[in-house]
Amino acid sequence: MPFRFESLEIWHQAVAFSNDAYKLVAKFPDHEKYGLSNQITRAANSVSLNIAEGAGRDTNADFSRFLGIAVGSTFEVVSASFLARNQGYISQETHALLYAQAEKLGKSINRFRRTLKP
């Protein structure tokens, strides 16, 4: 029997977002391995992990709280991508693509989150 989160489109979007974050940071310089690249992947992973954890909670209010954390982690990746762009680790085009993906993901999570409200 699948877990509840596996049926959620937002979870699948979040997993894809995390996969793309790993591809992005693979091109960073070695000295960023424990710095910005680690921060980006941890924040990106946090999105799908919080969706999954929230889906396992007993109340919609609790689930909604975890979805809020997931949105915050999405924003953290976006903020870090500005830093990466400013350091020349990613191009403006790559930044714009990640930004658009994060914007879509954040909106999708918030749209789903509104369905949980009484």
C-alpha positions in Angstrom: 0.0 0.0 0.0 1.6 3.3 -1.0 2.1 6.1 1.5 -0.2 9.1 1.3 2.5 11.4 0.1 3.2 9.3 -3.0 -0.2 10.2 -4.5 0.5 14.0 -4.1 1.6 15.8 -7.3 3.4 18.4 -5.0 5.6 15.6 -3.6 6.6 14.5 -7.1 7.3 18.1 -8.1 9.5 18.5 -5.0 11.5 15.3 -5.7 12.1 16.7 -9.2 13.2 20.0 -7.7 15.6 18.2 -5.4 17.1 16.2 -8.3 17.6 19.4 -10.3 19.3 21.0 -7.3 21.8 18.1 -7.1 22.6 18.6 -10.8 23.0 22.3 -10.3 25.5 22.1 -7.4 27.5 19.3 -9.1 29.0 22.1 -11.2 30.0 24.3 -8.2 33.7 24.6 -7.3 35.1 22.0 -4.8 35.5 24.6 -2.0 31.7 25.0 -1.9 31.1 21.3 -1.2 30.4 22.0 2.5 29.1 25.5 1.9 26.5 26.7 -0.5 26.1 23.4 -2.4 25.4 21.6 0.8 22.9 24.3 1.9 21.1 24.1 -1.5 20.7 20.4 -1.5 19.6 20.2 2.2 17.0 22.9 1.6 15.8 21.2 -1.7 15.5 17.9 0.1 13.6 19.5 2.9 10.8 20.3 0.6 9.8 16.7 -0.3 10.7 15.5 3.2 8.4 18.0 4.9 5.6 17.2 2.5 6.0 13.5 3.3 6.2 14.0 7.1 3.2 16.3 7.1 1.2 13.8 5.1 1.7 11.4 8.0 0.3 13.7 10.6 -3.0 13.2 12.2 -4.6 16.6 11.5 -4.9 18.9 8.5 -3.6 21.7 10.7 -0.4 19.8 11.4 0.0 18.9 7.7 -0.5 22.5 6.7 2.3 23.5 9.1 4.7 21.1 7.4 3.7 22.4 4.0 4.5 25.9 5.2 8.0 24.7 6.1 8.3 23.1 2.7 7.4 26.5 1.0 10.1 28.1 3.2 12.7 25.6 2.1 11.7 26.3 -1.5 12.3 30.0 -0.9 15.7 29.2 0.7 16.8 27.4 -2.5 15.8 30.5 -4.5 17.8 32.8 -2.2 20.8 30.5 -2.4 20.5 30.5 -6.2 20.9 34.3 -6.1 24.1 33.9 -4.1 25.3 31.2 -6.6 24.6 33.5 -9.5 26.4 36.4 -7.9 29.5 34.2 -7.4 29.4 33.1 -11.0 28.6 29.5 -10.1 25.5 29.5 -12.3 24.4 31.6 -15.2 21.5 34.0 -15.3 19.6 31.6 -17.5 20.1 28.7 -15.1 19.1 30.9 -12.2 15.9 32.0 -14.1 15.0 28.3 -14.8 15.4 27.4 -11.1 13.5 30.5 -10.1 10.6 29.6 -12.3 10.6 25.9 -11.1 10.6 27.1 -7.5 7.8 29.6 -8.1 5.6 26.9 -9.7 6.4 24.5 -6.8 5.7 27.1 -4.1 2.4 28.0 -5.7 1.4 24.4 -6.1 2.1 23.7 -2.4 0.2 26.8 -1.3 -2.7 25.9 -3.5 -2.8 22.4 -2.0 -2.4 23.8 1.5 -5.5 25.9 1.0 -7.5 22.7 0.4 -6.6 21.6 4.0 -8.2 24.7 5.7 -11.6 24.2 7.2 
